[in-house]
Amino acid sequence: MTTTGRRHSLPIDPQVAADWQAMVANALRAGADSPTPGPLLATAAMLLGIPAGAMEPAVTATVVRGIAAWDRPECSAGAVATAALTGDEGLRREMRRAAADRGHALPRWLAELHRAEPVSRAVELSGPFRDVDELVVGATVPGGHALTAVVRVDNELGSRAVGGVAYEERLDDVVARIAGGTPDLSVRDIAPADARARLTGALRGPDLDALLGREAPWPRLRPLVRWLVARLPSGGDATVPGAVEDVDLDDVAAAFLASPWGRPWTSGHLAPLLEAVLGDGLANGLGDPLSWAPHHVARLLDPQSSALLDVDAGRAPELLRDLVRYGHAERGLRPGLTDETLAAIDRCSAPFLSAVRSWQDEGR
């Protein structure tokens, strides 16, 4: 950093810059020549996914204008598409005028992309443990082109969007295909406005893959998904249906202890262990301490975890087995899911109990 506080830009090898420009131009050319919007919009979203462009609107506008300045028909198309995905109407109009001034014709769907209409249906796809929901939304681009996005929302990470896929298919067809090949999947229609509210919150903040430096397709798709979500009607409710709030663990514990599975655990000295296990279960899915998936068990019985440090941890696997049998029956989960969770307890028990013995030896 200089004494004036301004940062020096790192030098870019001219050959690297030329190769990058050629790659982008080829992708834009393929997109502009495609009979459907998907390829060009995917390339535009990739350009917006460049971290500097995604964070700073001024830098984004500079990137868009720079693409248009390459003065090729495919680059004019790419600049218009990229500007449209930003949601900056002024920038989109500017790129439209620039393309016209250069005599570059645009595909009809691109020239009228701002008139895309939302699909009147939105769908929530959820598994039995509600750890992850997939929200399916769609829009129709002028010319009758269908775009559908399936966004994966992790309810255990504060309902954050952690993945997604876009299809050039009708929403109904995408939902039917996913539902037909996924066991234990619940399909529920939701209001498109509610889907917008939930996804707007889920897409807020930085992408975890980008923060961790991981290469993944999802960060490159986020700008397209944001644009599609913005087509949906506003004014919806972001509340996640089925979320468990204000759980009274005393009531949950009492019901468990009154059941056949809970009677062996009624001794008073075991109460802290039961309380700790149920408390950890509040992090399961939407906050349900009776719904235990294999990865929930692995979290609790992680030898590095301190969740059970101050209780009779040596009996935790045994308690979990009874609690899982009771809780899954209460939630109506099929026996196969219970068997998978019980198998996870068996896998995790030996290393966990070894760690417990080490704690005891150390006087912890």
JOFENUR-V668546 format. One record per pair of residues at least 12 apart in sequence whose C-alpha atoms are under 6 Angstrom apart, sorted by sequence separation. I is the first residue (numbers start at 1). GAP is how many residues later the second one is. D is the distance in Angstrom with one decimal. If there is no record, write none. Layout:
i=[I	I]
gap=[GAP	GAP]
d=[D	D]
//
This chain:
i=[67	80	123	137	151	152	123	136	151	122	136	150	64	80	122	135	150	135	149	134	149	134	148	119	133	134	148	119	133	147	118	132	147	117	132	146	147	76	117	132	146	148	116	131	146	116	131	116	73	109	138	196	109	290	44	273	197	273	193	197	198	161	193	197	32	160	161	194	244	159	193	194	243	244	194	29	28	294	293	303	28	294	301	303	164	163	127	126	126	125	261	125	124	124	123	123	122	123	122	122	118	118	156	155	85	131	130	129	49	46	45	45	45	45]
gap=[12	12	12	12	12	12	13	13	13	14	14	14	15	15	15	15	15	16	16	17	17	18	18	19	19	19	19	20	20	20	21	21	21	22	22	22	22	23	23	23	23	23	24	24	24	25	25	26	31	33	33	33	34	37	38	38	39	39	40	40	40	41	41	41	42	42	42	42	42	43	43	43	43	43	44	45	46	47	48	49	50	50	51	52	54	55	58	59	60	61	61	62	63	64	65	66	67	67	68	70	113	114	129	130	142	154	155	156	171	174	175	176	178	179]
d=[5.9	5.8	5.8	5.5	6.0	5.5	5.1	5.7	4.2	5.7	4.5	5.4	5.3	5.3	5.0	5.7	5.3	5.3	5.8	5.3	4.4	4.5	5.6	5.2	6.0	5.9	5.1	4.9	5.3	5.8	4.1	5.6	4.8	5.4	4.6	5.5	5.9	5.4	5.2	5.5	5.4	5.5	5.6	5.4	5.4	4.5	5.9	6.0	5.2	5.0	6.0	5.7	5.8	4.3	4.6	5.3	5.4	6.0	4.9	5.9	4.4	4.9	5.2	4.7	5.7	4.3	5.6	4.1	5.9	5.7	4.3	4.8	4.9	5.2	5.8	4.9	5.5	4.6	5.7	4.9	5.9	5.3	5.7	5.5	5.9	5.4	5.0	5.7	5.2	5.7	5.4	4.9	6.0	5.2	5.7	4.4	5.9	5.5	5.5	5.1	5.6	5.4	5.7	6.0	5.4	3.8	4.8	5.8	5.0	4.5	5.9	5.8	5.2	5.4]
//
